[in-house]
Amino acid sequence: MDTVDRERRHAVMARVRTSGTEPELRVRSIVRSLGIAYRLNVKKLPGKPDIAFPRLKKAILVHGCFWHQHPGCPAAKRPSTNIEFWNAKLDENIARDIRKYENLGAQGWSHLIIWECQIKDEARLLTIITDFLSK
Ligand SMILES: [Zn+2]
């Protein structure tokens, strides 16, 4: 196993473990500032969306770029070791996400995915969220 790859993966995992929530918290604080009623981790909805707006039937999913394989994102680059393991695991995540979106849609909910790498630009994030909620 090559060292760079291993270290990179550890860094990714550490970020996922400790935060998982940090990008979510950033998104939540923006949503809170909009003054629209929302609920967190609604269990009865497919995939327990991170943030749900029951009256609007809209959900926001905050996704880590690696685990959810953000298309075209450098952070989604697959490890070059244990290739079969990672391909199976990540493909499974993608398939699960797709089912989740379909199930939400089937219940009349629309969704917005916010990728971890989009969190940095708060002004843009605000625009994305406002657009989604006002549609
Ligand atoms: Zn990304």
Residues whose N, C-alpha, C, O or C-beta is under 5 A from the ligand:
A	BS01	ZN	C65 H70 C73 A75 W115 C117
